[in-house]
Amino acid sequence: MIRLTHVSQRYGAQVALDDVNFEVNAGDFCVVLGPSGAGKTSLLRLLTLEALPTSGQVQVGSFVSGRLGRGQRAELRRTLGVVFEDFKLLEDRNLFENVALALRIHGVWDQATLERRVDEALTRVGLPGRAHAFPRELSAGQKQRAGVARAIVNRPELVLADEPTGNLDPAAGEEILDLLFEIHRAGTTVLLATNNQGLADHLAARGTRRVEIRDGALIEGTRQ
Amino acid sequence: MSRLAYFVREAWRGMWHHRSLTLTAIASVAGALLTVGVFLLFTANAREALSSLGDRREVVIYLKDGVAQMEVQALCGRMDALYGPATYVSKQEAWDEFARELGGDELLKAVGENPLPASIRLKLKPEYLHFAAMERIADTLAGEPIVEEVRFGGEWVRRLDRFTAGLATINLAVAVAVALGVLLVVANTIRLTVVARRELLRILALVGAGPGFLRTPLLIEGALVATIAAGVALGLLAAAWAWFDGRPFALVFLPWRWSAAFVGAAALLGFAGSLLALVTVSRKH
C-alpha cells in the first residue's frame, strides 16, 4: 500500500528524513511515533505528495512520486482519507457541505446521492442528524468526528491520521481511536502519526504496528 | 445542484467573504469601463449624426446635352445594379428646382434658354460611402460617353472619412488601454483572493481537488467581478445620458447590441484576468 525506497527529505541543511526504507501493507494499522520535528509531518507530506522527496521514491497504491503531474497528485489524494489534528473543517459551511465537498471533488454531483452518502458517513461517526450544524456549534470531539466522516465518505483504502487526538480530551480521543479501529476492521489501511508516547503504547496494546521516527530515521518495533 | 451552479455559488461565496476586496475591484473596473462607455456613447452619437449626413452623400452625374433617353435609361439601370438607386433629373426638372430655390422665375426669364444640364443623382449603397470608393465610381462614370462631368464633394467626404477613422482609432486605443487595466485589476484581485484563501485551497487540495476544481470558482469570480462592474458602468452611463439628453442636443444611448457586447467583453476580460493570476499563483497547489 505504501512503499518508501531510500527516501531522503532535506530542507536546506536540515535533514527531515534520511535514506528511509519503509513499507505499510494493505490492512495494516501502523502508528508512527516521534517527537515534534522528528519528521512525521514530512513523512505525511510525502505520502500525500504535498512535497516530493529530495531523493528516493515514494509509492502510494499505484502512484509513484517523480512521475506525477498536479492532476495525478490530486488523483492520488482522492484515493486517500486524511484526518488532521486541527480538523481543517471549513468553518463557514455546515457538516453536510464539509463532507459533501470530498464527494463533489470525486465527481459526485447528484443531490440525492450526496445526501445519502453524507448521511451514511455522519451516522457512521456518530453524528446522525447533525448535517446542518456548523463547526462552531460542535465540540472538539464532534469536529474531529466530522473530519473523519469527510475522510471516509469516499471509502478510501488508506486513511492517514495526523495527530488525530492531539486537540481532544482523553474521552473524545478514545472515541476517535475507536472510530479509526472500526474503519480499520472494515478493511481500510490506517497510518496514524503521533508524538504521544502514551497513546502509541495504548495503540500497541490494541495490536497495532509501531514505527518510531527519530533523527530522520524510521525504526521498526514496539517499545513498552 | 449542478456542477456549474455549485462553482458559481462558490465564486459568490468567495466574493461575499472578501467583500471589501471585491467592492474595491468592482469600483476600479467600473471606473475603467466607464471611460470606454463614455467613448462608446460619444461614438454612437457621432455615428448617428454621421449617418444622417451620410444620407446626403451622393454622386451627381451631369449629362451632355441632347443625349438619347434610351442611353440615359441604360446608364441608370447599370448604376442601379452596381452602385445604388439612380434618379434621372431632366433639364426641365433641374430648372424648376432651381427656380423654387430662388423663390421665383423672374430672374430666370431674363436668362432666356435653360442653361442647366440634365443629371443623374446616384445614392450609393452604404459600402461605397467612403472617399476611395466614391472617387473610383466617379472616375468610372466620367468615362461614359454621355457624361459631361461627375461631382461628389470629394474633400468633404474625405474629411468625414478622416473623422470617422480617427474616432475608431481613439476608441480602439482607449479600449486596449482599459482592457489592460481591467486585466491587471482583476488579476491582482484574484491573486489577493488566492493569498487570502491559502488555507481553504490547501484543504481542498489535500482532499483531492484537482486544478480544475480549484480554479473554476476563481475564474468565475473574475468574470463576475467584471460583469458586475460593467453593469455598474452602464448604469452610470445611462444616468449621465438621461441627464445630458436634450441639453441642448438630443442624444442616443448605446444600442442594445453594443451594451451586450460591452458586458460580454468585460466578462471575458475578467475571466482572462483570473486566468493570468492563476497561471502563476495556482502552481503552488
Interface residues (C-beta under 8 A of the other chain):
Chain A: T48 E50 R70 G71 A74 E75 L76 R77 R78 T79 L80 V82 K88 L90 D92 L101 A102 R104 I105 H106 W109 Q111 R150
Chain B: M1 S2 R3 Y6 R13 H17 L200 I203 L204 A205 L206 V207 G208 A209 G210 P211 F213 H285
